[in-house]
């Protein structure tokens, strides 16, 4: 499984936006479809909320890619 790091610019990022910014989805809309299709987990649990607030310390997985969310640099 590929692992990527994502540094927050604010306190949190919406899940659908994270998928786009991390390069997993081509757009926020595609990210929303991935969440709706059940392809995304947050901290090992399926996540159905497209705009869930993802914060530092959480891990998002989708399509065999793990994104580790880190605090602002």
Buried (B, 14 or more C-beta within 10 A) or exposed (E): EEEEEBEBEEEBBBBBBBBBBBEBBEEBEBBBBBBEEEBBBBEEEEBEEBEBEBEBEBBBBBEEBBBBBEEEE
